[in-house]
Amino acid sequence: MALPEHGDEKRRDRGRPPTEGDSSHSPGAGRADGPRGSKDPGRLRRAVEERSAVPLVWLHQRPRWSAPLALGALFIAGLMAPGPVGALCLLLVAMFFVWLAFLTWPSLSAQQKVPRVLMVTVVLVLAAARVLGY
């Protein structure tokens, strides 16, 4: 029996956010390392991962081409729209890139981190240029 292609399979987990045991969480994400007000650097990561579970599942359920298409449209709109409107579109693109980079950061090597930082920097410079009228 042949395996179904991407998009053809029925997803059993449709609408189910990942749990602590799923591979989408970083190691130790479910651990409580201290009292609520402690200076735990992993606390922010766990909170962002937990809040990101539902949007990531939603994105996963969309067709594969939808996110790049939407980001491309926002990027082009950001370059073509006047002033603050264009900057807002570019900031949305940068925020999406920062969000994905933050989620994947611990698993990346230094060579994989550099392009992500450059990509976000270029989009933010373009947004600043739109605000300044360039």
Buried (B, 14 or more C-beta within 10 A) or exposed (E): EEEEEEEEEEEEEEEEBBEEEEEBBBEEBEEEEEEEEEEBEBBEBBEEBBEBBEEBBEBBEEEEEEBEEBBEEBBEBBEEBEEEEBBBBBBBBBEBBBBBBBBEEEEEEEEEEEEBEEBBEEBBEBBEBBBEEE
